[in-house]
Amino acid sequence: MKKVLFATSALVMSAGFAAAEVAVSGDGRMGMIYDGDDIQFSSRARVLFTLTGESDAGLSFGGKFRVDQENYSSNPGGRSAAKGSAGEVWISGAYGKLSMGDVVGAAEAAIGDLYEIGYTDGEFANDIEEIWYLVGDGNNKDQGPTVLYEYSIDSISFYASATDGSNTAWYSTTGSGDWGDADATDGSDDVAYSLAAKYDAGNWWASLAYSKHDDADEIALGAEATFDQFSVKGVYAKYSDLYDGVYEFDSTIGLSAAYNMDAITVKGFWRRDSWDATVAGVSDEDYDSFGIGADYELGGGATLAGAIIDSDYLDGGRGDTVADLGVKFKF
């Protein structure tokens, strides 16, 4: 421990650094998940390293990654902060902020997802509250790091993100035109990019974004408003030429709401995904998902949380209704 503290102090006092800091934080959770058939125990603990610094010229820079993301030595083919496919690094100054790594794309940076619910923050229902953006946040990971640029002036923010178009997980020179989150046998060598703008008026904001990968593109709209303890958010995304072999993904529309009462927050969401059939004899499909949950702040970084989600995507031999209940922690 003395060696670690000495090294950290030396880094802070060394020439070329106006300030430098390494912070350790983490999160954990424990509880139960009902998967539509059985009740299972579920727990997790993670440690997060956040590194920040500032140059003599006033540029801020930093990086962060979780311990479970740094697995390169045990799994060289997996995602790792050492190879830029997990965690992130950034530099910021008067001309905006530039981030690289496993970062969100411009569309998600400007709009975000529907509200997370439950003590697993939606994981117990396969994160159905997350909007399926074409770029960033795990998509296009076979192309290595995603780059995200952000710049704000007054109430307007601009975002731009891209991959480099070099697929590191396979050796073909022609992409398949399939989903950006592809594996080694089904990827893409085409650049994925996203552009977005956001207007923030304080108690409400609105965003518009455009993304493209291969032949697929996406136009997304989002808005959120807050009135005292109540907040509401809406998201709409329109896709073209995004196929899974049988269907073309047409659109997503979603709505979230939350109400805070002292230590208690009640949240819910609804979304509908529309799929157009591309094979004769197959009908178009609409998939509906909705959920409701509540958080109770216990103080000191501990929260009791639970939720119920019903989704047409979950009906695969088990029930289409799942639930979770447990305690989550912030360290």
PyMOL commands that set and color helices and strands:
alter all, ss='L'
color gray80, all
select helices_A, chain A and resi 2-13+67-69+81-83+106-111+123-125+141-143+312-314
alter helices_A, ss='H'
color red, helices_A
select strands_A, chain A and resi 17-34+39-55+60-66+88-93+96-101+146-153+156-162+193-200+204-213+216-227+230-240+247-261+264-277+285-299+302-311+321-330
alter strands_A, ss='S'
color yellow, strands_A
deselect
rebuild
show_as cartoon
